[in-house]
Amino acid sequence: MIRSLNQLEDAVNAYGILQGSFHGSAIPSDKSIIVACDALIRDSEQLYISHSKSGMAKESFRRYYTKFRLLFDRLYTYKAHQSDSTIVKLHESIWQSIQHFKEHMNPLDELPIYDQQLLKESSLTKLAKLFARLRAKQLDEEYLLEIQYGMDSLFDGHKPPRLLFYHCEWLDSFLMALQSIAYDTRDKSYPKRFMEFLIRYNFNYLGLRNRWKENIERQLSTLSRADQLSRLLLLEKEITHYHPFPNSHYDIEQPHLKMMMNEYICAELDYLEKITNLEAEAQDTLDQIPSPSSGIHMTLTGEGITCLFHYSSKVGLFKNKHKSDAAVGVAQHIVTNRGNRISANQLSKFNKFEHIFSLYLVEDKLKEMLHFIKKDIEEVELRK
């Protein structure tokens, strides 16, 4: 099919050469371009049907469209981006080809510069006419502004996303749906309907996503944790019921708006769950630690209690097979002379060299105990 463009290519090249040679003193004729245009559809169709396989025909058309678009852009540039009857003729010819072979059109192909300008003018004009009515629906002003900013970005040429062929159909359906909301006179929850509309048509402009996130954060900041959880779960449930249209994208290279919203909601729910679990674990730990006032208060230091525990374990005063198990039970009840709890780990770490001064003190206490024991035994023996 691309060979059918040879005549048009020669005519556009000749126009450029003639324009350069006249240095603006005269305008070259468009006649050869118009003649080439008239023959284009007939010749391209004949070459299209000559392909024996559909895959080859599809590839042939896509190459044909790309070259046609580039030739159109070149001529439009020669004419300083000013429309005239020849530019309109080329516009009609390329769209005739698109409509005729639409099933082969690549949605990610670029549009001719002239068509980009037409689409920009018509879309922004329609949008401007709707804003007053949309504001009357008590829609969030920030969201309306982000639609405007998103459209400006789409038609900027230096900002993402790139304006591509699929945007023609997307913009048409998007603006028609927005118009139906603007002119609807029924008593409805328009803010909720508006959000459903943005998700269904996947207006995944990052500015809109950021304003939505900030709006949710403001709402959550005034709520208790339980109410935050309820609000997020309700929001998750609402969004679940909003079903996006297939192949509908503002920016095909960005995640879907619904996906971005769900990711934020899930992240917030996970955070709340983790914070709640951590606080519960901390409370459980506190509950397991008895208050010092409820324990057995001793006159020994922590080291002294460790020494006494070590030798008590050594002579078999505890039934536990392992010293560490006995330490857990003792630690739950013993309080030092300073009113502090002693841990099972401290009780298990006896060192006779480090604890020598405490050993002297414990030895004295044990000698006193032994003295009283012997005395009581002697009194009992005398009474026999």
Secondary structure, 3 states (H helix, E strand, C coil): CHHHHHHHHHHHHHHHHHHHHHCCCCCCCCHHHHHHHHHHHHHHHHHHHCCCCHHHHHHHHHHHHHHHHHHHHHHHHHCCCCCCHHHHHHHHHHHHHHHHCHHHCCCCCECCHHHHHHHHHHHHHHHHHHHHHHHHCCCCHHHHHHHHHHHHHHCCCCCCCCCECHHHHHHHHHHHHHHHHHCCCCCCCHHHHHHHHHHHCCCCCHHHHHHHHHHHHHHHHCCCHHHHHHHHHHHHHHHHCCCCCCCCCCCCCCCCHHHHHHHHHHHHHHHHHHHHHHHHHHHHHHHHCCCHHHCEECCCCHHHHHHHHHHHHHCCCCCCCCHHHHHHHHHCCEECCCCCECCHHHHHCCCCCCCHHHHHHHHHHHHHHHHHHHHHHHHHHHCC
